[in-house]
Amino acid sequence: MKKEIYLEKIKERTGVPKKTCDLILKEFLFILKEELAQTGKANIVNFGTFAVKKTKPHSFFSPVDGRTIKTTGITKVYFSSSKELLKILSRSEYGNN
């Protein structure tokens, strides 16, 4: 779903102008990113937890040119859903597929 659709739904449900909804959503995402950068973890109650993890450095063989390439590991963001979110998904059409 596009951001515009989310903003329209929030506007309909709350009566808050779309421009204000956009500002609040941007600020929320900024705070979430900031929290992940500082602590490596961000929890949203009844939704889930985002956690930053770095993969281990490793080597792999490149079949294109026959050399071994070493990686330094990459940073990934993992999401672990809350029990309440899983319960909602299991009751919905989406969870029954």
Gaussian input, Z-matrix of N, CA and C with variables (Angstrom, degrees):
# hf/3-21g

backbone

0 1
 N
 C     1     B1
 C     2     B2     1     A1
 N     3     B3     2     A2     1     D1
 C     4     B4     3     A3     2     D2
 C     5     B5     4     A4     3     D3
 N     6     B6     5     A5     4     D4
 C     7     B7     6     A6     5     D5
 C     8     B8     7     A7     6     D6
 N     9     B9     8     A8     7     D7
 C    10    B10     9     A9     8     D8
 C    11    B11    10    A10     9     D9
 N    12    B12    11    A11    10    D10
 C    13    B13    12    A12    11    D11
 C    14    B14    13    A13    12    D12
 N    15    B15    14    A14    13    D13
 C    16    B16    15    A15    14    D14
 C    17    B17    16    A16    15    D15
 N    18    B18    17    A17    16    D16
 C    19    B19    18    A18    17    D17
 C    20    B20    19    A19    18    D18
 N    21    B21    20    A20    19    D19
 C    22    B22    21    A21    20    D20
 C    23    B23    22    A22    21    D21
 N    24    B24    23    A23    22    D22
 C    25    B25    24    A24    23    D23
 C    26    B26    25    A25    24    D24
 N    27    B27    26    A26    25    D25
 C    28    B28    27    A27    26    D26
 C    29    B29    28    A28    27    D27
 N    30    B30    29    A29    28    D28
 C    31    B31    30    A30    29    D29
 C    32    B32    31    A31    30    D30
 N    33    B33    32    A32    31    D31
 C    34    B34    33    A33    32    D32
 C    35    B35    34    A34    33    D33
 N    36    B36    35    A35    34    D34
 C    37    B37    36    A36    35    D35
 C    38    B38    37    A37    36    D36
 N    39    B39    38    A38    37    D37
 C    40    B40    39    A39    38    D38
 C    41    B41    40    A40    39    D39
 N    42    B42    41    A41    40    D40
 C    43    B43    42    A42    41    D41
 C    44    B44    43    A43    42    D42
 N    45    B45    44    A44    43    D43
 C    46    B46    45    A45    44    D44
 C    47    B47    46    A46    45    D45
 N    48    B48    47    A47    46    D46
 C    49    B49    48    A48    47    D47
 C    50    B50    49    A49    48    D48
 N    51    B51    50    A50    49    D49
 C    52    B52    51    A51    50    D50
 C    53    B53    52    A52    51    D51
 N    54    B54    53    A53    52    D52
 C    55    B55    54    A54    53    D53
 C    56    B56    55    A55    54    D54
 N    57    B57    56    A56    55    D55
 C    58    B58    57    A57    56    D56
 C    59    B59    58    A58    57    D57
 N    60    B60    59    A59    58    D58
 C    61    B61    60    A60    59    D59
 C    62    B62    61    A61    60    D60
 N    63    B63    62    A62    61    D61
 C    64    B64    63    A63    62    D62
 C    65    B65    64    A64    63    D63
 N    66    B66    65    A65    64    D64
 C    67    B67    66    A66    65    D65
 C    68    B68    67    A67    66    D66
 N    69    B69    68    A68    67    D67
 C    70    B70    69    A69    68    D68
 C    71    B71    70    A70    69    D69
 N    72    B72    71    A71    70    D70
 C    73    B73    72    A72    71    D71
 C    74    B74    73    A73    72    D72
 N    75    B75    74    A74    73    D73
 C    76    B76    75    A75    74    D74
 C    77    B77    76    A76    75    D75
 N    78    B78    77    A77    76    D76
 C    79    B79    78    A78    77    D77
 C    80    B80    79    A79    78    D78
 N    81    B81    80    A80    79    D79
 C    82    B82    81    A81    80    D80
 C    83    B83    82    A82    81    D81
 N    84    B84    83    A83    82    D82
 C    85    B85    84    A84    83    D83
 C    86    B86    85    A85    84    D84
 N    87    B87    86    A86    85    D85
 C    88    B88    87    A87    86    D86
 C    89    B89    88    A88    87    D87
 N    90    B90    89    A89    88    D88
 C    91    B91    90    A90    89    D89
 C    92    B92    91    A91    90    D90
 N    93    B93    92    A92    91    D91
 C    94    B94    93    A93    92    D92
 C    95    B95    94    A94    93    D93
 N    96    B96    95    A95    94    D94
 C    97    B97    96    A96    95    D95
 C    98    B98    97    A97    96    D96
 N    99    B99    98    A98    97    D97
 C   100   B100    99    A99    98    D98
 C   101   B101   100   A100    99    D99
 N   102   B102   101   A101   100   D100
 C   103   B103   102   A102   101   D101
 C   104   B104   103   A103   102   D102
 N   105   B105   104   A104   103   D103
 C   106   B106   105   A105   104   D104
 C   107   B107   106   A106   105   D105
 N   108   B108   107   A107   106   D106
 C   109   B109   108   A108   107   D107
 C   110   B110   109   A109   108   D108
 N   111   B111   110   A110   109   D109
 C   112   B112   111   A111   110   D110
 C   113   B113   112   A112   111   D111
 N   114   B114   113   A113   112   D112
 C   115   B115   114   A114   113   D113
 C   116   B116   115   A115   114   D114
 N   117   B117   116   A116   115   D115
 C   118   B118   117   A117   116   D116
 C   119   B119   118   A118   117   D117
 N   120   B120   119   A119   118   D118
 C   121   B121   120   A120   119   D119
 C   122   B122   121   A121   120   D120
 N   123   B123   122   A122   121   D121
 C   124   B124   123   A123   122   D122
 C   125   B125   124   A124   123   D123
 N   126   B126   125   A125   124   D124
 C   127   B127   126   A126   125   D125
 C   128   B128   127   A127   126   D126
 N   129   B129   128   A128   127   D127
 C   130   B130   129   A129   128   D128
 C   131   B131   130   A130   129   D129
 N   132   B132   131   A131   130   D130
 C   133   B133   132   A132   131   D131
 C   134   B134   133   A133   132   D132
 N   135   B135   134   A134   133   D133
 C   136   B136   135   A135   134   D134
 C   137   B137   136   A136   135   D135
 N   138   B138   137   A137   136   D136
 C   139   B139   138   A138   137   D137
 C   140   B140   139   A139   138   D138
 N   141   B141   140   A140   139   D139
 C   142   B142   141   A141   140   D140
 C   143   B143   142   A142   141   D141
 N   144   B144   143   A143   142   D142
 C   145   B145   144   A144   143   D143
 C   146   B146   145   A145   144   D144
 N   147   B147   146   A146   145   D145
 C   148   B148   147   A147   146   D146
 C   149   B149   148   A148   147   D147
 N   150   B150   149   A149   148   D148
 C   151   B151   150   A150   149   D149
 C   152   B152   151   A151   150   D150
 N   153   B153   152   A152   151   D151
 C   154   B154   153   A153   152   D152
 C   155   B155   154   A154   153   D153
 N   156   B156   155   A155   154   D154
 C   157   B157   156   A156   155   D155
 C   158   B158   157   A157   156   D156
 N   159   B159   158   A158   157   D157
 C   160   B160   159   A159   158   D158
 C   161   B161   160   A160   159   D159
 N   162   B162   161   A161   160   D160
 C   163   B163   162   A162   161   D161
 C   164   B164   163   A163   162   D162
 N   165   B165   164   A164   163   D163
 C   166   B166   165   A165   164   D164
 C   167   B167   166   A166   165   D165
 N   168   B168   167   A167   166   D166
 C   169   B169   168   A168   167   D167
 C   170   B170   169   A169   168   D168
 N   171   B171   170   A170   169   D169
 C   172   B172   171   A171   170   D170
 C   173   B173   172   A172   171   D171
 N   174   B174   173   A173   172   D172
 C   175   B175   174   A174   173   D173
 C   176   B176   175   A175   174   D174
 N   177   B177   176   A176   175   D175
 C   178   B178   177   A177   176   D176
 C   179   B179   178   A178   177   D177
 N   180   B180   179   A179   178   D178
 C   181   B181   180   A180   179   D179
 C   182   B182   181   A181   180   D180
 N   183   B183   182   A182   181   D181
 C   184   B184   183   A183   182   D182
 C   185   B185   184   A184   183   D183
 N   186   B186   185   A185   184   D184
 C   187   B187   186   A186   185   D185
 C   188   B188   187   A187   186   D186
 N   189   B189   188   A188   187   D187
 C   190   B190   189   A189   188   D188
 C   191   B191   190   A190   189   D189
 N   192   B192   191   A191   190   D190
 C   193   B193   192   A192   191   D191
 C   194   B194   193   A193   192   D192
 N   195   B195   194   A194   193   D193
 C   196   B196   195   A195   194   D194
 C   197   B197   196   A196   195   D195
 N   198   B198   197   A197   196   D196
 C   199   B199   198   A198   197   D197
 C   200   B200   199   A199   198   D198
 N   201   B201   200   A200   199   D199
 C   202   B202   201   A201   200   D200
 C   203   B203   202   A202   201   D201
 N   204   B204   203   A203   202   D202
 C   205   B205   204   A204   203   D203
 C   206   B206   205   A205   204   D204
 N   207   B207   206   A206   205   D205
 C   208   B208   207   A207   206   D206
 C   209   B209   208   A208   207   D207
 N   210   B210   209   A209   208   D208
 C   211   B211   210   A210   209   D209
 C   212   B212   211   A211   210   D210
 N   213   B213   212   A212   211   D211
 C   214   B214   213   A213   212   D212
 C   215   B215   214   A214   213   D213
 N   216   B216   215   A215   214   D214
 C   217   B217   216   A216   215   D215
 C   218   B218   217   A217   216   D216
 N   219   B219   218   A218   217   D217
 C   220   B220   219   A219   218   D218
 C   221   B221   220   A220   219   D219
 N   222   B222   221   A221   220   D220
 C   223   B223   222   A222   221   D221
 C   224   B224   223   A223   222   D222
 N   225   B225   224   A224   223   D223
 C   226   B226   225   A225   224   D224
 C   227   B227   226   A226   225   D225
 N   228   B228   227   A227   226   D226
 C   229   B229   228   A228   227   D227
 C   230   B230   229   A229   228   D228
 N   231   B231   230   A230   229   D229
 C   232   B232   231   A231   230   D230
 C   233   B233   232   A232   231   D231
 N   234   B234   233   A233   232   D232
 C   235   B235   234   A234   233   D233
 C   236   B236   235   A235   234   D234
 N   237   B237   236   A236   235   D235
 C   238   B238   237   A237   236   D236
 C   239   B239   238   A238   237   D237
 N   240   B240   239   A239   238   D238
 C   241   B241   240   A240   239   D239
 C   242   B242   241   A241   240   D240
 N   243   B243   242   A242   241   D241
 C   244   B244   243   A243   242   D242
 C   245   B245   244   A244   243   D243
 N   246   B246   245   A245   244   D244
 C   247   B247   246   A246   245   D245
 C   248   B248   247   A247   246   D246
 N   249   B249   248   A248   247   D247
 C   250   B250   249   A249   248   D248
 C   251   B251   250   A250   249   D249
 N   252   B252   251   A251   250   D250
 C   253   B253   252   A252   251   D251
 C   254   B254   253   A253   252   D252
 N   255   B255   254   A254   253   D253
 C   256   B256   255   A255   254   D254
 C   257   B257   256   A256   255   D255
 N   258   B258   257   A257   256   D256
 C   259   B259   258   A258   257   D257
 C   260   B260   259   A259   258   D258
 N   261   B261   260   A260   259   D259
 C   262   B262   261   A261   260   D260
 C   263   B263   262   A262   261   D261
 N   264   B264   263   A263   262   D262
 C   265   B265   264   A264   263   D263
 C   266   B266   265   A265   264   D264
 N   267   B267   266   A266   265   D265
 C   268   B268   267   A267   266   D266
 C   269   B269   268   A268   267   D267
 N   270   B270   269   A269   268   D268
 C   271   B271   270   A270   269   D269
 C   272   B272   271   A271   270   D270
 N   273   B273   272   A272   271   D271
 C   274   B274   273   A273   272   D272
 C   275   B275   274   A274   273   D273
 N   276   B276   275   A275   274   D274
 C   277   B277   276   A276   275   D275
 C   278   B278   277   A277   276   D276
 N   279   B279   278   A278   277   D277
 C   280   B280   279   A279   278   D278
 C   281   B281   280   A280   279   D279
 N   282   B282   281   A281   280   D280
 C   283   B283   282   A282   281   D281
 C   284   B284   283   A283   282   D282
 N   285   B285   284   A284   283   D283
 C   286   B286   285   A285   284   D284
 C   287   B287   286   A286   285   D285
 N   288   B288   287   A287   286   D286
 C   289   B289   288   A288   287   D287
 C   290   B290   289   A289   288   D288

   B1=1.4376
   B2=1.5337
   B3=1.3030
   B4=1.4563
   B5=1.5249
   B6=1.3210
   B7=1.4579
   B8=1.5251
   B9=1.3188
   B10=1.4675
   B11=1.5328
   B12=1.3107
   B13=1.4625
   B14=1.5216
   B15=1.3528
   B16=1.4585
   B17=1.5258
   B18=1.3267
   B19=1.4625
   B20=1.5290
   B21=1.3213
   B22=1.4637
   B23=1.5294
   B24=1.3268
   B25=1.4681
   B26=1.5281
   B27=1.3352
   B28=1.4656
   B29=1.5275
   B30=1.3277
   B31=1.4646
   B32=1.5301
   B33=1.3250
   B34=1.4562
   B35=1.5272
   B36=1.3278
   B37=1.4635
   B38=1.5233
   B39=1.3390
   B40=1.4584
   B41=1.5273
   B42=1.3257
   B43=1.4590
   B44=1.5200
   B45=1.3177
   B46=1.4626
   B47=1.5282
   B48=1.3368
   B49=1.4738
   B50=1.5322
   B51=1.3329
   B52=1.4650
   B53=1.5319
   B54=1.3225
   B55=1.4651
   B56=1.5393
   B57=1.3233
   B58=1.4612
   B59=1.5253
   B60=1.3144
   B61=1.4759
   B62=1.5172
   B63=1.3337
   B64=1.4574
   B65=1.5262
   B66=1.3157
   B67=1.4650
   B68=1.5266
   B69=1.3240
   B70=1.4684
   B71=1.5250
   B72=1.3257
   B73=1.4621
   B74=1.5285
   B75=1.3319
   B76=1.4702
   B77=1.5216
   B78=1.3286
   B79=1.4614
   B80=1.5293
   B81=1.3305
   B82=1.4637
   B83=1.5293
   B84=1.3324
   B85=1.4644
   B86=1.5266
   B87=1.3423
   B88=1.4626
   B89=1.5308
   B90=1.3363
   B91=1.4621
   B92=1.5303
   B93=1.3287
   B94=1.4682
   B95=1.5297
   B96=1.3228
   B97=1.4728
   B98=1.5185
   B99=1.3361
   B100=1.4543
   B101=1.5311
   B102=1.3186
   B103=1.4654
   B104=1.5304
   B105=1.3323
   B106=1.4701
   B107=1.5237
   B108=1.3264
   B109=1.4575
   B110=1.5316
   B111=1.3357
   B112=1.4619
   B113=1.5213
   B114=1.3297
   B115=1.4677
   B116=1.5205
   B117=1.3371
   B118=1.4588
   B119=1.5146
   B120=1.3532
   B121=1.4518
   B122=1.5318
   B123=1.3308
   B124=1.4594
   B125=1.5211
   B126=1.3198
   B127=1.4557
   B128=1.5221
   B129=1.3267
   B130=1.4530
   B131=1.5258
   B132=1.3247
   B133=1.4590
   B134=1.5243
   B135=1.3238
   B136=1.4739
   B137=1.5240
   B138=1.3198
   B139=1.4661
   B140=1.5164
   B141=1.3354
   B142=1.4559
   B143=1.5094
   B144=1.3250
   B145=1.4569
   B146=1.5239
   B147=1.3239
   B148=1.4539
   B149=1.5181
   B150=1.3289
   B151=1.4589
   B152=1.5229
   B153=1.3308
   B154=1.4603
   B155=1.5225
   B156=1.3290
   B157=1.4600
   B158=1.5262
   B159=1.3175
   B160=1.4559
   B161=1.5201
   B162=1.3305
   B163=1.4582
   B164=1.5267
   B165=1.3186
   B166=1.4639
   B167=1.5278
   B168=1.3347
   B169=1.4599
   B170=1.5281
   B171=1.3142
   B172=1.4612
   B173=1.5297
   B174=1.2961
   B175=1.4672
   B176=1.5139
   B177=1.3172
   B178=1.4566
   B179=1.5217
   B180=1.3153
   B181=1.4570
   B182=1.5258
   B183=1.3265
   B184=1.4529
   B185=1.5310
   B186=1.3243
   B187=1.4585
   B188=1.5336
   B189=1.3093
   B190=1.4709
   B191=1.5182
   B192=1.3449
   B193=1.4611
   B194=1.5321
   B195=1.3292
   B196=1.4575
   B197=1.5162
   B198=1.2969
   B199=1.4695
   B200=1.5270
   B201=1.3315
   B202=1.4562
   B203=1.5218
   B204=1.3117
   B205=1.4621
   B206=1.5187
   B207=1.3322
   B208=1.4631
   B209=1.5267
   B210=1.3290
   B211=1.4610
   B212=1.5246
   B213=1.3077
   B214=1.4597
   B215=1.5162
   B216=1.3177
   B217=1.4562
   B218=1.5174
   B219=1.3061
   B220=1.4569
   B221=1.5273
   B222=1.3142
   B223=1.4525
   B224=1.5150
   B225=1.3421
   B226=1.4589
   B227=1.5217
   B228=1.3242
   B229=1.4609
   B230=1.5205
   B231=1.3310
   B232=1.4553
   B233=1.5257
   B234=1.3252
   B235=1.4570
   B236=1.5134
   B237=1.3153
   B238=1.4556
   B239=1.5261
   B240=1.3165
   B241=1.4619
   B242=1.5188
   B243=1.3359
   B244=1.4631
   B245=1.5231
   B246=1.3237
   B247=1.4593
   B248=1.5218
   B249=1.3269
   B250=1.4658
   B251=1.5323
   B252=1.3277
   B253=1.4654
   B254=1.5272
   B255=1.3116
   B256=1.4691
   B257=1.5186
   B258=1.3348
   B259=1.4587
   B260=1.5383
   B261=1.3233
   B262=1.4682
   B263=1.5254
   B264=1.3275
   B265=1.4618
   B266=1.5248
   B267=1.3110
   B268=1.4697
   B269=1.5232
   B270=1.3404
   B271=1.4643
   B272=1.5302
   B273=1.3258
   B274=1.4609
   B275=1.5243
   B276=1.3076
   B277=1.4752
   B278=1.5129
   B279=1.3335
   B280=1.4631
   B281=1.5277
   B282=1.3181
   B283=1.4482
   B284=1.5211
   B285=1.3352
   B286=1.4575
   B287=1.5207
   B288=1.3069
   B289=1.4723
   B290=1.4919
   A1=108.43
   A2=116.37
   A3=121.38
   A4=111.04
   A5=114.76
   A6=121.48
   A7=111.59
   A8=117.57
   A9=122.04
   A10=111.60
   A11=116.50
   A12=120.70
   A13=110.30
   A14=116.60
   A15=119.98
   A16=110.56
   A17=116.18
   A18=120.46
   A19=111.24
   A20=116.95
   A21=121.14
   A22=110.62
   A23=117.29
   A24=120.81
   A25=111.16
   A26=116.60
   A27=120.25
   A28=109.70
   A29=116.38
   A30=121.18
   A31=110.52
   A32=117.43
   A33=122.02
   A34=112.07
   A35=116.53
   A36=120.79
   A37=113.46
   A38=116.89
   A39=119.41
   A40=113.92
   A41=117.01
   A42=119.98
   A43=112.73
   A44=117.30
   A45=122.14
   A46=108.47
   A47=118.09
   A48=120.22
   A49=111.91
   A50=115.44
   A51=122.01
   A52=111.65
   A53=117.35
   A54=121.92
   A55=110.20
   A56=116.40
   A57=121.01
   A58=110.40
   A59=116.91
   A60=121.15
   A61=110.53
   A62=116.70
   A63=121.89
   A64=110.27
   A65=116.79
   A66=121.31
   A67=110.71
   A68=117.23
   A69=121.62
   A70=110.72
   A71=117.06
   A72=121.05
   A73=111.09
   A74=117.13
   A75=120.77
   A76=111.00
   A77=116.17
   A78=120.36
   A79=110.90
   A80=117.01
   A81=121.00
   A82=110.94
   A83=116.46
   A84=120.32
   A85=111.29
   A86=116.62
   A87=120.47
   A88=110.26
   A89=116.32
   A90=120.79
   A91=110.51
   A92=117.03
   A93=121.41
   A94=110.47
   A95=117.19
   A96=121.11
   A97=111.52
   A98=116.11
   A99=121.45
   A100=110.76
   A101=116.51
   A102=122.02
   A103=111.08
   A104=116.61
   A105=120.12
   A106=110.97
   A107=117.34
   A108=121.29
   A109=111.58
   A110=116.68
   A111=120.23
   A112=113.33
   A113=117.06
   A114=119.51
   A115=113.94
   A116=117.23
   A117=120.19
   A118=113.15
   A119=116.97
   A120=120.13
   A121=109.28
   A122=115.80
   A123=120.68
   A124=108.18
   A125=115.67
   A126=121.04
   A127=109.78
   A128=116.39
   A129=122.20
   A130=105.56
   A131=115.71
   A132=121.78
   A133=110.70
   A134=116.08
   A135=125.22
   A136=113.77
   A137=117.59
   A138=121.14
   A139=109.90
   A140=117.18
   A141=119.79
   A142=112.53
   A143=115.17
   A144=122.53
   A145=110.19
   A146=115.25
   A147=122.42
   A148=107.19
   A149=117.65
   A150=121.62
   A151=109.69
   A152=115.71
   A153=122.12
   A154=108.14
   A155=115.78
   A156=120.76
   A157=108.28
   A158=115.01
   A159=120.25
   A160=108.47
   A161=116.10
   A162=119.96
   A163=109.80
   A164=115.66
   A165=120.50
   A166=110.20
   A167=116.79
   A168=118.92
   A169=109.79
   A170=116.68
   A171=119.71
   A172=109.81
   A173=115.57
   A174=122.08
   A175=109.05
   A176=115.78
   A177=119.58
   A178=109.28
   A179=115.40
   A180=123.18
   A181=109.42
   A182=116.25
   A183=121.04
   A184=109.20
   A185=118.25
   A186=120.06
   A187=112.66
   A188=117.42
   A189=121.33
   A190=111.11
   A191=116.75
   A192=118.57
   A193=113.22
   A194=117.68
   A195=121.45
   A196=115.57
   A197=118.06
   A198=118.48
   A199=110.86
   A200=114.85
   A201=121.23
   A202=108.55
   A203=115.73
   A204=120.97
   A205=108.42
   A206=116.43
   A207=121.40
   A208=108.62
   A209=115.33
   A210=120.04
   A211=109.10
   A212=116.17
   A213=120.31
   A214=111.05
   A215=116.90
   A216=121.24
   A217=108.73
   A218=116.68
   A219=119.52
   A220=109.50
   A221=114.97
   A222=121.29
   A223=108.74
   A224=115.82
   A225=121.50
   A226=109.71
   A227=115.49
   A228=121.06
   A229=107.30
   A230=116.01
   A231=122.59
   A232=109.26
   A233=115.74
   A234=120.69
   A235=109.13
   A236=115.54
   A237=122.20
   A238=107.17
   A239=117.01
   A240=120.28
   A241=111.46
   A242=115.38
   A243=121.08
   A244=109.67
   A245=115.81
   A246=120.64
   A247=110.76
   A248=116.33
   A249=119.97
   A250=111.26
   A251=117.77
   A252=120.90
   A253=110.20
   A254=117.15
   A255=120.60
   A256=111.49
   A257=116.41
   A258=120.70
   A259=110.10
   A260=117.14
   A261=121.47
   A262=110.26
   A263=116.99
   A264=120.72
   A265=111.81
   A266=116.78
   A267=119.17
   A268=111.51
   A269=117.98
   A270=121.63
   A271=113.04
   A272=116.86
   A273=120.52
   A274=111.85
   A275=115.36
   A276=120.92
   A277=110.27
   A278=116.10
   A279=121.32
   A280=110.47
   A281=117.51
   A282=121.42
   A283=113.67
   A284=118.41
   A285=120.94
   A286=113.40
   A287=118.39
   A288=121.51
   A289=111.70
   D1=138.50
   D2=-179.32
   D3=-78.33
   D4=155.44
   D5=-180.00
   D6=-56.24
   D7=-39.50
   D8=-179.79
   D9=-58.04
   D10=-38.80
   D11=-179.73
   D12=-68.31
   D13=-41.84
   D14=176.15
   D15=-59.68
   D16=-45.67
   D17=-179.42
   D18=-61.57
   D19=-40.73
   D20=179.12
   D21=-64.08
   D22=-41.98
   D23=179.58
   D24=-65.73
   D25=-41.45
   D26=178.09
   D27=-63.22
   D28=-42.35
   D29=178.91
   D30=-60.08
   D31=-45.82
   D32=-179.55
   D33=-62.35
   D34=-41.15
   D35=-175.80
   D36=-77.96
   D37=-30.74
   D38=-174.10
   D39=-108.34
   D40=-23.62
   D41=-175.89
   D42=81.62
   D43=2.65
   D44=178.72
   D45=-79.14
   D46=138.00
   D47=179.96
   D48=-56.57
   D49=147.83
   D50=-176.77
   D51=-58.91
   D52=-37.81
   D53=-179.39
   D54=-63.19
   D55=-40.25
   D56=178.00
   D57=-68.21
   D58=-41.65
   D59=177.31
   D60=-58.89
   D61=-42.55
   D62=179.80
   D63=-62.94
   D64=-43.81
   D65=179.34
   D66=-62.47
   D67=-43.45
   D68=179.74
   D69=-65.44
   D70=-43.54
   D71=179.45
   D72=-63.12
   D73=-43.43
   D74=178.06
   D75=-61.42
   D76=-42.92
   D77=-179.38
   D78=-66.35
   D79=-41.06
   D80=177.44
   D81=-59.55
   D82=-47.10
   D83=-179.68
   D84=-65.17
   D85=-36.64
   D86=177.79
   D87=-63.27
   D88=-44.94
   D89=179.74
   D90=-64.36
   D91=-40.07
   D92=178.32
   D93=-61.88
   D94=-46.24
   D95=178.32
   D96=-62.91
   D97=-41.47
   D98=179.55
   D99=-61.98
   D100=-44.39
   D101=178.67
   D102=-62.09
   D103=-43.02
   D104=177.84
   D105=-63.14
   D106=-40.14
   D107=-179.25
   D108=-67.78
   D109=-37.18
   D110=-176.62
   D111=-81.89
   D112=-45.28
   D113=-173.18
   D114=-110.19
   D115=-16.54
   D116=-179.05
   D117=82.09
   D118=5.78
   D119=-178.18
   D120=-153.43
   D121=142.01
   D122=175.37
   D123=-143.51
   D124=127.72
   D125=-177.36
   D126=-113.76
   D127=132.36
   D128=173.41
   D129=-115.80
   D130=112.68
   D131=-174.84
   D132=-56.55
   D133=136.48
   D134=-178.95
   D135=63.40
   D136=14.91
   D137=176.23
   D138=-126.14
   D139=-58.34
   D140=179.11
   D141=160.61
   D142=-174.43
   D143=-177.46
   D144=-125.05
   D145=133.58
   D146=173.10
   D147=-100.45
   D148=134.59
   D149=179.87
   D150=-135.15
   D151=138.85
   D152=178.49
   D153=-95.68
   D154=130.13
   D155=177.80
   D156=-136.41
   D157=144.80
   D158=177.25
   D159=-106.93
   D160=131.87
   D161=179.24
   D162=-74.58
   D163=157.50
   D164=179.37
   D165=-72.65
   D166=146.51
   D167=173.46
   D168=-65.26
   D169=142.29
   D170=179.03
   D171=-152.50
   D172=168.66
   D173=178.43
   D174=-115.46
   D175=149.40
   D176=174.45
   D177=-144.90
   D178=157.83
   D179=-177.30
   D180=-90.33
   D181=130.56
   D182=177.28
   D183=-95.48
   D184=113.01
   D185=-179.31
   D186=-70.86
   D187=-17.06
   D188=-178.51
   D189=-68.10
   D190=-50.85
   D191=-177.51
   D192=-119.04
   D193=2.44
   D194=173.32
   D195=77.48
   D196=13.31
   D197=-179.73
   D198=-105.93
   D199=163.90
   D200=177.59
   D201=-93.36
   D202=130.32
   D203=-178.88
   D204=-110.92
   D205=132.80
   D206=178.98
   D207=-104.11
   D208=135.45
   D209=176.07
   D210=-106.80
   D211=156.49
   D212=177.46
   D213=-95.51
   D214=0.38
   D215=-174.97
   D216=91.66
   D217=151.90
   D218=179.82
   D219=-123.54
   D220=157.62
   D221=178.85
   D222=-93.73
   D223=130.63
   D224=-179.69
   D225=-127.48
   D226=154.32
   D227=174.05
   D228=-109.61
   D229=125.00
   D230=178.77
   D231=-107.70
   D232=149.67
   D233=178.50
   D234=-122.78
   D235=132.59
   D236=176.44
   D237=-120.74
   D238=117.53
   D239=-175.09
   D240=-77.35
   D241=152.52
   D242=178.42
   D243=-78.05
   D244=163.51
   D245=178.24
   D246=-62.77
   D247=-37.58
   D248=-179.47
   D249=-65.32
   D250=-41.25
   D251=177.80
   D252=-63.65
   D253=-42.88
   D254=178.77
   D255=-62.92
   D256=-37.72
   D257=179.07
   D258=-65.11
   D259=-42.41
   D260=178.82
   D261=-64.47
   D262=-42.32
   D263=-179.47
   D264=-67.18
   D265=-34.68
   D266=-179.51
   D267=-70.77
   D268=-24.74
   D269=177.55
   D270=-85.73
   D271=-20.64
   D272=-175.98
   D273=-82.70
   D274=168.77
   D275=176.50
   D276=-61.72
   D277=-38.03
   D278=-177.30
   D279=-59.81
   D280=-41.86
   D281=-178.01
   D282=-75.12
   D283=-16.48
   D284=-177.47
   D285=-91.38
   D286=1.05
   D287=-179.48
   D288=-78.71

